[in-house]
Amino acid sequence: MSTGTLTSVAQDYIKVVWGLQEWSDAPVTTKDLAERLGVGPSTVSETVRRLVSQGLLDHERYGAIHLTEQGRRHALDMVRRHRLIETFLVQHLGYTWDEVHDEAEVLEHAVSDLMVHRIDEALGHPTRDPHGDPIPSANLALTQPAALTLTVLPEGATGTVARISDDDPDVLRYFADLGFGLDAHVRVHARRDAIGVIDVLWAPTNNPNHLTELTLGLRAADAVWIETE
């Protein structure tokens, strides 16, 4: 069964299960899927049962939902489509990084395998999307950066920005206005946990000596993933 033969609902479910596990060790529940997909718990339960019968998901009774090996391969194929489309929209059609997610959510179901291949070739086989999320290769291999969020780093920690979560478009627009993005050099200057802010010093990749101080609330800091040095 190719990914293209799955229904769009099945494609969405397996991609969401994979996405919930990509940067978190927390178990995936029917409640998580209902919240992420915007549907009711009964709808999730029914769909999960159907995907289990198709060999795409495993579901522990009253417990966590997991992808089967077949489900994982289909999910990675969908992730590859989505992230290549996002990259194409930014690099060739002038979209900003806060605009591409919803467009890619629609287009990923419509593009053919050939178009995905041609997009990949036209982009020079990129390994990450505009937000720093890794793009699976044509054989669905994926290398995830060893990154941690700013919220867990101690004072004095240094590194480069490997990923900025696309969950909140407002946060993306805020960082874009600052010029803060992937590969910026960052040092945690001070943690002021009592008031929920983190002070960082950062510099762009092309000017590492040009330091700027930035104070981030936890909402913004939690979106920034750092590969430490």
Sequence and secondary structure as in RCSB ss.txt:
>XXXX:A:sequence
MSTGTLTSVAQDYIKVVWGLQEWSDAPVTTKDLAERLGVGPSTVSETVRRLVSQGLLDHERYGAIHLTEQGRRHA
LDMVRRHRLIETFLVQHLGYTWDEVHDEAEVLEHAVSDLMVHRIDEALGHPTRDPHGDPIPSANLALTQPAALTL
TVLPEGATGTVARISDDDPDVLRYFADLGFGLDAHVRVHARRDAIGVIDVLWAPTNNPNHLTELTLGLRAADAVW
IETE
>XXXX:A:secstr
  GGGS HHHHHHHHHHHHHHHS  S B HHHHHHHHT  HHHHHHHHHHHHHTTSEEE TTS EEE HHHHHHH
HHHHHHHHHHHHHHHHHH   TTTHHHHHHHHTTT  HHHHHHHHHHHT  SB TTS B   TT        EEG
GG  TT EEEEEEE  S HHHHHHHHHHT  TT EEEEEEEEGGGTEEEEEEE TT TT  EEEEEEHHHHTTEE
EEE 
